[in-house]
């Protein structure tokens, strides 16, 4: 049988950083955009046309 090779801990950490940093940035930006939905004032209503019921 062949011996199992072990991976370098630094290589594993680097791979996780390569994935985790863009993921964290995307979650952060999504949170900021989602917060806009709940904190922005409601849109102004269309002005009423006089004489139309």
PDBQT receptor file of N, H, CA, C and O in Angstrom, charges set to zero:
ATOM      1  N   UNK A   1       0.843  -1.188   0.000  1.00  0.00    +0.000 N 
ATOM      2  CA  UNK A   1       0.000   0.000   0.000  1.00  0.00    +0.000 C 
ATOM      3  C   UNK A   1       0.882   1.243   0.000  1.00  0.00    +0.000 C 
ATOM      4  O   UNK A   1       2.021   1.217   0.468  1.00  0.00    +0.000 OA
ATOM      5  N   UNK A   2       0.347   2.302  -0.520  1.00  0.00    +0.000 N 
ATOM      6  H   UNK A   2      -0.578   2.323  -0.900  1.00  0.00    +0.000 HD
ATOM      7  CA  UNK A   2       1.101   3.548  -0.537  1.00  0.00    +0.000 C 
ATOM      8  C   UNK A   2       0.808   4.332   0.735  1.00  0.00    +0.000 C 
ATOM      9  O   UNK A   2      -0.249   4.196   1.351  1.00  0.00    +0.000 OA
ATOM     10  N   UNK A   3       1.766   5.140   1.097  1.00  0.00    +0.000 N 
ATOM     11  H   UNK A   3       2.624   5.250   0.596  1.00  0.00    +0.000 HD
ATOM     12  CA  UNK A   3       1.602   5.970   2.293  1.00  0.00    +0.000 C 
ATOM     13  C   UNK A   3       0.719   7.170   1.974  1.00  0.00    +0.000 C 
ATOM     14  O   UNK A   3       0.756   7.711   0.869  1.00  0.00    +0.000 OA
ATOM     15  N   UNK A   4      -0.067   7.570   2.952  1.00  0.00    +0.000 N 
ATOM     16  H   UNK A   4      -0.097   7.130   3.849  1.00  0.00    +0.000 HD
ATOM     17  CA  UNK A   4      -0.910   8.753   2.783  1.00  0.00    +0.000 C 
ATOM     18  C   UNK A   4      -0.037  10.000   2.894  1.00  0.00    +0.000 C 
ATOM     19  O   UNK A   4       0.807  10.113   3.783  1.00  0.00    +0.000 OA
ATOM     20  N   UNK A   5      -0.259  10.922   1.980  1.00  0.00    +0.000 N 
ATOM     21  H   UNK A   5      -0.944  10.831   1.258  1.00  0.00    +0.000 HD
ATOM     22  CA  UNK A   5       0.493  12.176   2.028  1.00  0.00    +0.000 C 
ATOM     23  C   UNK A   5      -0.302  13.194   2.823  1.00  0.00    +0.000 C 
ATOM     24  O   UNK A   5      -1.526  13.264   2.707  1.00  0.00    +0.000 OA
ATOM     25  N   UNK A   6       0.382  13.970   3.618  1.00  0.00    +0.000 N 
ATOM     26  H   UNK A   6       1.376  13.913   3.713  1.00  0.00    +0.000 HD
ATOM     27  CA  UNK A   6      -0.288  15.010   4.396  1.00  0.00    +0.000 C 
ATOM     28  C   UNK A   6      -0.110  16.343   3.694  1.00  0.00    +0.000 C 
ATOM     29  O   UNK A   6       0.911  16.594   3.052  1.00  0.00    +0.000 OA
ATOM     30  N   UNK A   7      -1.103  17.180   3.824  1.00  0.00    +0.000 N 
ATOM     31  H   UNK A   7      -1.931  16.977   4.345  1.00  0.00    +0.000 HD
ATOM     32  CA  UNK A   7      -1.043  18.511   3.223  1.00  0.00    +0.000 C 
ATOM     33  C   UNK A   7      -0.429  19.492   4.212  1.00  0.00    +0.000 C 
ATOM     34  O   UNK A   7      -0.526  19.323   5.427  1.00  0.00    +0.000 OA
ATOM     35  N   UNK A   8       0.189  20.494   3.674  1.00  0.00    +0.000 N 
ATOM     36  H   UNK A   8       0.268  20.632   2.686  1.00  0.00    +0.000 HD
ATOM     37  CA  UNK A   8       0.792  21.528   4.501  1.00  0.00    +0.000 C 
ATOM     38  C   UNK A   8      -0.304  22.364   5.166  1.00  0.00    +0.000 C 
ATOM     39  O   UNK A   8      -1.251  22.775   4.495  1.00  0.00    +0.000 OA
ATOM     40  N   UNK A   9      -0.194  22.618   6.456  1.00  0.00    +0.000 N 
ATOM     41  H   UNK A   9       0.575  22.284   7.001  1.00  0.00    +0.000 HD
ATOM     42  CA  UNK A   9      -1.185  23.477   7.117  1.00  0.00    +0.000 C 
ATOM     43  C   UNK A   9      -1.236  24.881   6.510  1.00  0.00    +0.000 C 
ATOM     44  O   UNK A   9      -2.302  25.494   6.448  1.00  0.00    +0.000 OA
ATOM     45  N   UNK A  10      -0.092  25.383   6.066  1.00  0.00    +0.000 N 
ATOM     46  H   UNK A  10       0.773  24.885   6.116  1.00  0.00    +0.000 HD
ATOM     47  CA  UNK A  10      -0.072  26.706   5.436  1.00  0.00    +0.000 C 
ATOM     48  C   UNK A  10      -0.841  26.688   4.116  1.00  0.00    +0.000 C 
ATOM     49  O   UNK A  10      -1.534  27.652   3.789  1.00  0.00    +0.000 OA
ATOM     50  N   UNK A  11      -0.723  25.611   3.367  1.00  0.00    +0.000 N 
ATOM     51  H   UNK A  11      -0.160  24.828   3.633  1.00  0.00    +0.000 HD
ATOM     52  CA  UNK A  11      -1.450  25.488   2.104  1.00  0.00    +0.000 C 
ATOM     53  C   UNK A  11      -2.959  25.427   2.353  1.00  0.00    +0.000 C 
ATOM     54  O   UNK A  11      -3.743  26.035   1.625  1.00  0.00    +0.000 OA
ATOM     55  N   UNK A  12      -3.347  24.696   3.373  1.00  0.00    +0.000 N 
ATOM     56  H   UNK A  12      -2.710  24.202   3.964  1.00  0.00    +0.000 HD
ATOM     57  CA  UNK A  12      -4.771  24.604   3.715  1.00  0.00    +0.000 C 
ATOM     58  C   UNK A  12      -5.294  25.967   4.160  1.00  0.00    +0.000 C 
ATOM     59  O   UNK A  12      -6.377  26.380   3.744  1.00  0.00    +0.000 OA
ATOM     60  N   UNK A  13      -4.538  26.668   5.000  1.00  0.00    +0.000 N 
ATOM     61  H   UNK A  13      -3.658  26.333   5.338  1.00  0.00    +0.000 HD
ATOM     62  CA  UNK A  13      -4.954  27.996   5.462  1.00  0.00    +0.000 C 
ATOM     63  C   UNK A  13      -5.053  28.965   4.285  1.00  0.00    +0.000 C 
ATOM     64  O   UNK A  13      -5.989  29.761   4.212  1.00  0.00    +0.000 OA
ATOM     65  N   UNK A  14      -4.099  28.899   3.374  1.00  0.00    +0.000 N 
ATOM     66  H   UNK A  14      -3.339  28.252   3.433  1.00  0.00    +0.000 HD
ATOM     67  CA  UNK A  14      -4.135  29.772   2.198  1.00  0.00    +0.000 C 
ATOM     68  C   UNK A  14      -5.334  29.497   1.315  1.00  0.00    +0.000 C 
ATOM     69  O   UNK A  14      -5.949  30.425   0.789  1.00  0.00    +0.000 OA
ATOM     70  N   UNK A  15      -5.670  28.232   1.150  1.00  0.00    +0.000 N 
ATOM     71  H   UNK A  15      -5.171  27.478   1.577  1.00  0.00    +0.000 HD
ATOM     72  CA  UNK A  15      -6.839  27.879   0.339  1.00  0.00    +0.000 C 
ATOM     73  C   UNK A  15      -8.121  28.387   0.988  1.00  0.00    +0.000 C 
ATOM     74  O   UNK A  15      -9.009  28.893   0.303  1.00  0.00    +0.000 OA
ATOM     75  N   UNK A  16      -8.216  28.252   2.309  1.00  0.00    +0.000 N 
ATOM     76  H   UNK A  16      -7.494  27.840   2.866  1.00  0.00    +0.000 HD
ATOM     77  CA  UNK A  16      -9.400  28.757   3.006  1.00  0.00    +0.000 C 
ATOM     78  C   UNK A  16      -9.492  30.281   2.882  1.00  0.00    +0.000 C 
ATOM     79  O   UNK A  16     -10.584  30.819   2.695  1.00  0.00    +0.000 OA
ATOM     80  N   UNK A  17      -8.370  30.971   2.984  1.00  0.00    +0.000 N 
ATOM     81  H   UNK A  17      -7.484  30.534   3.136  1.00  0.00    +0.000 HD
ATOM     82  CA  UNK A  17      -8.391  32.429   2.824  1.00  0.00    +0.000 C 
ATOM     83  C   UNK A  17      -8.809  32.820   1.415  1.00  0.00    +0.000 C 
ATOM     84  O   UNK A  17      -9.541  33.791   1.223  1.00  0.00    +0.000 OA
ATOM     85  N   UNK A  18      -8.348  32.069   0.441  1.00  0.00    +0.000 N 
ATOM     86  H   UNK A  18      -7.753  31.280   0.597  1.00  0.00    +0.000 HD
ATOM     87  CA  UNK A  18      -8.697  32.338  -0.951  1.00  0.00    +0.000 C 
ATOM     88  C   UNK A  18     -10.203  32.253  -1.164  1.00  0.00    +0.000 C 
ATOM     89  O   UNK A  18     -10.753  32.967  -2.003  1.00  0.00    +0.000 OA
ATOM     90  N   UNK A  19     -10.862  31.399  -0.426  1.00  0.00    +0.000 N 
ATOM     91  H   UNK A  19     -10.416  30.819   0.256  1.00  0.00    +0.000 HD
ATOM     92  CA  UNK A  19     -12.311  31.235  -0.540  1.00  0.00    +0.000 C 
ATOM     93  C   UNK A  19     -13.046  32.153   0.428  1.00  0.00    +0.000 C 
ATOM     94  O   UNK A  19     -14.055  32.757   0.065  1.00  0.00    +0.000 OA
ATOM     95  N   UNK A  20     -12.548  32.260   1.655  1.00  0.00    +0.000 N 
ATOM     96  H   UNK A  20     -11.728  31.769   1.950  1.00  0.00    +0.000 HD
ATOM     97  CA  UNK A  20     -13.278  32.958   2.714  1.00  0.00    +0.000 C 
ATOM     98  C   UNK A  20     -13.307  34.472   2.525  1.00  0.00    +0.000 C 
ATOM     99  O   UNK A  20     -14.314  35.106   2.840  1.00  0.00    +0.000 OA
ATOM    100  N   UNK A  21     -12.239  35.060   2.023  1.00  0.00    +0.000 N 
ATOM    101  H   UNK A  21     -11.421  34.545   1.766  1.00  0.00    +0.000 HD
ATOM    102  CA  UNK A  21     -12.218  36.520   1.885  1.00  0.00    +0.000 C 
ATOM    103  C   UNK A  21     -13.257  37.030   0.885  1.00  0.00    +0.000 C 
ATOM    104  O   UNK A  21     -14.022  37.927   1.238  1.00  0.00    +0.000 OA
ATOM    105  N   UNK A  22     -13.327  36.511  -0.335  1.00  0.00    +0.000 N 
ATOM    106  H   UNK A  22     -12.706  35.782  -0.622  1.00  0.00    +0.000 HD
ATOM    107  CA  UNK A  22     -14.386  36.975  -1.240  1.00  0.00    +0.000 C 
ATOM    108  C   UNK A  22     -15.786  36.635  -0.723  1.00  0.00    +0.000 C 
ATOM    109  O   UNK A  22     -16.729  37.399  -0.927  1.00  0.00    +0.000 OA
ATOM    110  N   UNK A  23     -15.917  35.492  -0.058  1.00  0.00    +0.000 N 
ATOM    111  H   UNK A  23     -15.151  34.871   0.107  1.00  0.00    +0.000 HD
ATOM    112  CA  UNK A  23     -17.213  35.118   0.502  1.00  0.00    +0.000 C 
ATOM    113  C   UNK A  23     -17.636  36.114   1.578  1.00  0.00    +0.000 C 
ATOM    114  O   UNK A  23     -18.788  36.546   1.599  1.00  0.00    +0.000 OA
ATOM    115  N   UNK A  24     -16.727  36.480   2.461  1.00  0.00    +0.000 N 
ATOM    116  H   UNK A  24     -15.791  36.129   2.444  1.00  0.00    +0.000 HD
ATOM    117  CA  UNK A  24     -17.036  37.444   3.521  1.00  0.00    +0.000 C 
ATOM    118  C   UNK A  24     -17.386  38.801   2.922  1.00  0.00    +0.000 C 
ATOM    119  O   UNK A  24     -18.308  39.467   3.395  1.00  0.00    +0.000 OA
ATOM    120  N   UNK A  25     -16.659  39.218   1.886  1.00  0.00    +0.000 N 
ATOM    121  H   UNK A  25     -15.910  38.677   1.502  1.00  0.00    +0.000 HD
ATOM    122  CA  UNK A  25     -16.950  40.500   1.240  1.00  0.00    +0.000 C 
ATOM    123  C   UNK A  25     -18.345  40.470   0.616  1.00  0.00    +0.000 C 
ATOM    124  O   UNK A  25     -19.088  41.446   0.722  1.00  0.00    +0.000 OA
ATOM    125  N   UNK A  26     -18.703  39.375  -0.024  1.00  0.00    +0.000 N 
ATOM    126  H   UNK A  26     -18.099  38.583  -0.110  1.00  0.00    +0.000 HD
ATOM    127  CA  UNK A  26     -20.021  39.254  -0.640  1.00  0.00    +0.000 C 
ATOM    128  C   UNK A  26     -21.138  39.262   0.381  1.00  0.00    +0.000 C 
ATOM    129  O   UNK A  26     -22.178  39.882   0.158  1.00  0.00    +0.000 OA
ATOM    130  N   UNK A  27     -20.938  38.583   1.495  1.00  0.00    +0.000 N 
ATOM    131  H   UNK A  27     -20.093  38.079   1.676  1.00  0.00    +0.000 HD
ATOM    132  CA  UNK A  27     -21.951  38.582   2.559  1.00  0.00    +0.000 C 
ATOM    133  C   UNK A  27     -22.096  39.983   3.140  1.00  0.00    +0.000 C 
ATOM    134  O   UNK A  27     -23.210  40.424   3.424  1.00  0.00    +0.000 OA
ATOM    135  N   UNK A  28     -20.982  40.684   3.318  1.00  0.00    +0.000 N 
ATOM    136  H   UNK A  28     -20.077  40.326   3.088  1.00  0.00    +0.000 HD
ATOM    137  CA  UNK A  28     -21.007  42.054   3.837  1.00  0.00    +0.000 C 
ATOM    138  C   UNK A  28     -21.775  42.981   2.891  1.00  0.00    +0.000 C 
ATOM    139  O   UNK A  28     -22.643  43.737   3.328  1.00  0.00    +0.000 OA
ATOM    140  N   UNK A  29     -21.456  42.921   1.601  1.00  0.00    +0.000 N 
ATOM    141  H   UNK A  29     -20.751  42.307   1.246  1.00  0.00    +0.000 HD
ATOM    142  CA  UNK A  29     -22.132  43.786   0.628  1.00  0.00    +0.000 C 
ATOM    143  C   UNK A  29     -23.618  43.446   0.534  1.00  0.00    +0.000 C 
ATOM    144  O   UNK A  29     -24.449  44.345   0.405  1.00  0.00    +0.000 OA
ATOM    145  N   UNK A  30     -23.958  42.167   0.596  1.00  0.00    +0.000 N 
ATOM    146  H   UNK A  30     -23.283  41.436   0.701  1.00  0.00    +0.000 HD
ATOM    147  CA  UNK A  30     -25.357  41.754   0.568  1.00  0.00    +0.000 C 
ATOM    148  C   UNK A  30     -26.083  42.290   1.789  1.00  0.00    +0.000 C 
ATOM    149  O   UNK A  30     -27.222  42.744   1.680  1.00  0.00    +0.000 OA
ATOM    150  N   UNK A  31     -25.447  42.243   2.937  1.00  0.00    +0.000 N 
ATOM    151  H   UNK A  31     -24.522  41.874   3.025  1.00  0.00    +0.000 HD
ATOM    152  CA  UNK A  31     -26.048  42.791   4.157  1.00  0.00    +0.000 C 
ATOM    153  C   UNK A  31     -26.291  44.280   4.052  1.00  0.00    +0.000 C 
ATOM    154  O   UNK A  31     -27.329  44.775   4.493  1.00  0.00    +0.000 OA
ATOM    155  N   UNK A  32     -25.341  45.003   3.472  1.00  0.00    +0.000 N 
ATOM    156  H   UNK A  32     -24.498  44.601   3.114  1.00  0.00    +0.000 HD
ATOM    157  CA  UNK A  32     -25.530  46.447   3.296  1.00  0.00    +0.000 C 
ATOM    158  C   UNK A  32     -26.703  46.742   2.362  1.00  0.00    +0.000 C 
ATOM    159  O   UNK A  32     -27.513  47.626   2.641  1.00  0.00    +0.000 OA
ATOM    160  N   UNK A  33     -26.795  46.012   1.265  1.00  0.00    +0.000 N 
ATOM    161  H   UNK A  33     -26.137  45.294   1.038  1.00  0.00    +0.000 HD
ATOM    162  CA  UNK A  33     -27.890  46.234   0.327  1.00  0.00    +0.000 C 
ATOM    163  C   UNK A  33     -29.228  45.809   0.915  1.00  0.00    +0.000 C 
ATOM    164  O   UNK A  33     -30.244  46.451   0.651  1.00  0.00    +0.000 OA
ATOM    165  N   UNK A  34     -29.248  44.753   1.699  1.00  0.00    +0.000 N 
ATOM    166  H   UNK A  34     -28.423  44.232   1.914  1.00  0.00    +0.000 HD
ATOM    167  CA  UNK A  34     -30.491  44.320   2.335  1.00  0.00    +0.000 C 
ATOM    168  C   UNK A  34     -30.935  45.340   3.376  1.00  0.00    +0.000 C 
ATOM    169  O   UNK A  34     -32.133  45.570   3.545  1.00  0.00    +0.000 OA
ATOM    170  N   UNK A  35     -29.991  45.946   4.069  1.00  0.00    +0.000 N 
ATOM    171  H   UNK A  35     -29.018  45.759   3.932  1.00  0.00    +0.000 HD
ATOM    172  CA  UNK A  35     -30.336  46.953   5.073  1.00  0.00    +0.000 C 
ATOM    173  C   UNK A  35     -31.026  48.149   4.428  1.00  0.00    +0.000 C 
ATOM    174  O   UNK A  35     -31.884  48.774   5.051  1.00  0.00    +0.000 OA
ATOM    175  N   UNK A  36     -30.666  48.473   3.200  1.00  0.00    +0.000 N 
ATOM    176  H   UNK A  36     -29.969  47.965   2.694  1.00  0.00    +0.000 HD
ATOM    177  CA  UNK A  36     -31.311  49.590   2.496  1.00  0.00    +0.000 C 
ATOM    178  C   UNK A  36     -32.805  49.335   2.315  1.00  0.00    +0.000 C 
ATOM    179  O   UNK A  36     -33.604  50.270   2.350  1.00  0.00    +0.000 OA
ATOM    180  N   UNK A  37     -33.179  48.082   2.123  1.00  0.00    +0.000 N 
ATOM    181  H   UNK A  37     -32.530  47.322   2.094  1.00  0.00    +0.000 HD
ATOM    182  CA  UNK A  37     -34.589  47.755   1.920  1.00  0.00    +0.000 C 
ATOM    183  C   UNK A  37     -35.420  48.057   3.157  1.00  0.00    +0.000 C 
ATOM    184  O   UNK A  37     -36.591  48.419   3.048  1.00  0.00    +0.000 OA
ATOM    185  N   UNK A  38     -34.820  47.911   4.330  1.00  0.00    +0.000 N 
ATOM    186  H   UNK A  38     -33.868  47.618   4.418  1.00  0.00    +0.000 HD
ATOM    187  CA  UNK A  38     -35.563  48.060   5.565  1.00  0.00    +0.000 C 
ATOM    188  C   UNK A  38     -35.390  49.421   6.219  1.00  0.00    +0.000 C 
ATOM    189  O   UNK A  38     -36.127  49.745   7.150  1.00  0.00    +0.000 OA
ATOM    190  N   UNK A  39     -34.438  50.228   5.761  1.00  0.00    +0.000 N 
ATOM    191  H   UNK A  39     -33.839  49.965   5.005  1.00  0.00    +0.000 HD
ATOM    192  CA  UNK A  39     -34.191  51.517   6.401  1.00  0.00    +0.000 C 
ATOM    193  C   UNK A  39     -34.545  52.706   5.523  1.00  0.00    +0.000 C 
ATOM    194  O   UNK A  39     -34.609  53.826   6.030  1.00  0.00    +0.000 OA
ATOM    195  N   UNK A  40     -34.775  52.516   4.241  1.00  0.00    +0.000 N 
ATOM    196  H   UNK A  40     -34.723  51.606   3.829  1.00  0.00    +0.000 HD
ATOM    197  CA  UNK A  40     -35.077  53.652   3.374  1.00  0.00    +0.000 C 
ATOM    198  C   UNK A  40     -36.525  54.079   3.573  1.00  0.00    +0.000 C 
ATOM    199  O   UNK A  40     -37.388  53.249   3.858  1.00  0.00    +0.000 OA
ATOM    200  N   UNK A  41     -36.790  55.378   3.423  1.00  0.00    +0.000 N 
ATOM    201  H   UNK A  41     -36.089  56.052   3.191  1.00  0.00    +0.000 HD
ATOM    202  CA  UNK A  41     -38.171  55.842   3.561  1.00  0.00    +0.000 C 
ATOM    203  C   UNK A  41     -39.015  55.311   2.404  1.00  0.00    +0.000 C 
ATOM    204  O   UNK A  41     -38.484  55.001   1.337  1.00  0.00    +0.000 OA
ATOM    205  N   UNK A  42     -40.314  55.206   2.612  1.00  0.00    +0.000 N 
ATOM    206  H   UNK A  42     -40.746  55.458   3.478  1.00  0.00    +0.000 HD
ATOM    207  CA  UNK A  42     -41.161  54.709   1.520  1.00  0.00    +0.000 C 
ATOM    208  C   UNK A  42     -41.147  55.672   0.335  1.00  0.00    +0.000 C 
ATOM    209  O   UNK A  42     -40.933  56.873   0.497  1.00  0.00    +0.000 OA
ATOM    210  N   UNK A  43     -41.374  55.136  -0.831  1.00  0.00    +0.000 N 
ATOM    211  H   UNK A  43     -41.548  54.160  -0.962  1.00  0.00    +0.000 HD
ATOM    212  CA  UNK A  43     -41.395  55.957  -2.041  1.00  0.00    +0.000 C 
ATOM    213  C   UNK A  43     -42.582  56.913  -1.979  1.00  0.00    +0.000 C 
ATOM    214  O   UNK A  43     -43.622  56.600  -1.400  1.00  0.00    +0.000 OA
ATOM    215  N   UNK A  44     -42.405  58.077  -2.583  1.00  0.00    +0.000 N 
ATOM    216  H   UNK A  44     -41.560  58.332  -3.053  1.00  0.00    +0.000 HD
ATOM    217  CA  UNK A  44     -43.474  59.073  -2.598  1.00  0.00    +0.000 C 
ATOM    218  C   UNK A  44     -44.628  58.565  -3.456  1.00  0.00    +0.000 C 
ATOM    219  O   UNK A  44     -44.420  57.938  -4.494  1.00  0.00    +0.000 OA
ATOM    220  N   UNK A  45     -45.832  58.846  -3.008  1.00  0.00    +0.000 N 
ATOM    221  H   UNK A  45     -46.001  59.355  -2.165  1.00  0.00    +0.000 HD
ATOM    222  CA  UNK A  45     -47.021  58.442  -3.762  1.00  0.00    +0.000 C 
ATOM    223  C   UNK A  45     -47.177  59.351  -4.975  1.00  0.00    +0.000 C 
ATOM    224  O   UNK A  45     -46.741  60.502  -4.960  1.00  0.00    +0.000 OA
ATOM    225  N   UNK A  46     -47.795  58.829  -6.010  1.00  0.00    +0.000 N 
ATOM    226  H   UNK A  46     -48.149  57.894  -6.022  1.00  0.00    +0.000 HD
ATOM    227  CA  UNK A  46     -48.041  59.632  -7.211  1.00  0.00    +0.000 C 
ATOM    228  C   UNK A  46     -49.033  60.740  -6.864  1.00  0.00    +0.000 C 
ATOM    229  O   UNK A  46     -49.978  60.510  -6.108  1.00  0.00    +0.000 OA
ATOM    230  N   UNK A  47     -48.829  61.932  -7.405  1.00  0.00    +0.000 N 
ATOM    231  H   UNK A  47     -48.062  62.119  -8.018  1.00  0.00    +0.000 HD
ATOM    232  CA  UNK A  47     -49.753  63.035  -7.104  1.00  0.00    +0.000 C 
ATOM    233  C   UNK A  47     -51.149  62.734  -7.657  1.00  0.00    +0.000 C 
ATOM    234  O   UNK A  47     -51.305  62.159  -8.735  1.00  0.00    +0.000 OA
ATOM    235  N   UNK A  48     -52.133  63.132  -6.899  1.00  0.00    +0.000 N 
ATOM    236  H   UNK A  48     -52.007  63.599  -6.023  1.00  0.00    +0.000 HD
ATOM    237  CA  UNK A  48     -53.521  62.909  -7.314  1.00  0.00    +0.000 C 
ATOM    238  C   UNK A  48     -53.869  63.864  -8.448  1.00  0.00    +0.000 C 
ATOM    239  O   UNK A  48     -53.470  65.028  -8.432  1.00  0.00    +0.000 OA
ATOM    240  N   UNK A  49     -54.611  63.370  -9.426  1.00  0.00    +0.000 N 
ATOM    241  H   UNK A  49     -54.935  62.425  -9.438  1.00  0.00    +0.000 HD
ATOM    242  CA  UNK A  49     -55.057  64.204 -10.538  1.00  0.00    +0.000 C 
ATOM    243  C   UNK A  49     -56.369  64.865 -10.130  1.00  0.00    +0.000 C 
ATOM    244  O   UNK A  49     -57.314  64.172  -9.755  1.00  0.00    +0.000 OA
ATOM    245  N   UNK A  50     -56.442  66.198 -10.199  1.00  0.00    +0.000 N 
ATOM    246  H   UNK A  50     -55.673  66.761 -10.504  1.00  0.00    +0.000 HD
ATOM    247  CA  UNK A  50     -57.677  66.877  -9.784  1.00  0.00    +0.000 C 
ATOM    248  C   UNK A  50     -58.846  66.500 -10.700  1.00  0.00    +0.000 C 
ATOM    249  O   UNK A  50     -58.682  66.394 -11.915  1.00  0.00    +0.000 OA
ATOM    250  N   UNK A  51     -60.001  66.304 -10.117  1.00  0.00    +0.000 N 
ATOM    251  H   UNK A  51     -60.134  66.391  -9.130  1.00  0.00    +0.000 HD
ATOM    252  CA  UNK A  51     -61.204  66.016 -10.875  1.00  0.00    +0.000 C 
ATOM    253  C   UNK A  51     -61.378  64.558 -11.245  1.00  0.00    +0.000 C 
ATOM    254  O   UNK A  51     -62.413  64.203 -11.809  1.00  0.00    +0.000 OA
ATOM    255  N   UNK A  52     -60.424  63.701 -10.957  1.00  0.00    +0.000 N 
ATOM    256  H   UNK A  52     -59.583  63.989 -10.499  1.00  0.00    +0.000 HD
ATOM    257  CA  UNK A  52     -60.544  62.286 -11.293  1.00  0.00    +0.000 C 
ATOM    258  C   UNK A  52     -60.797  61.516 -10.002  1.00  0.00    +0.000 C 
ATOM    259  O   UNK A  52     -60.070  61.651  -9.017  1.00  0.00    +0.000 OA
ATOM    260  N   UNK A  53     -61.850  60.704 -10.041  1.00  0.00    +0.000 N 
ATOM    261  H   UNK A  53     -62.440  60.595 -10.841  1.00  0.00    +0.000 HD
ATOM    262  CA  UNK A  53     -62.170  59.944  -8.835  1.00  0.00    +0.000 C 
ATOM    263  C   UNK A  53     -61.926  58.494  -9.049  1.00  0.00    +0.000 C 
ATOM    264  O   UNK A  53     -62.140  57.692  -8.140  1.00  0.00    +0.000 OA
TER     265      UNK A  53
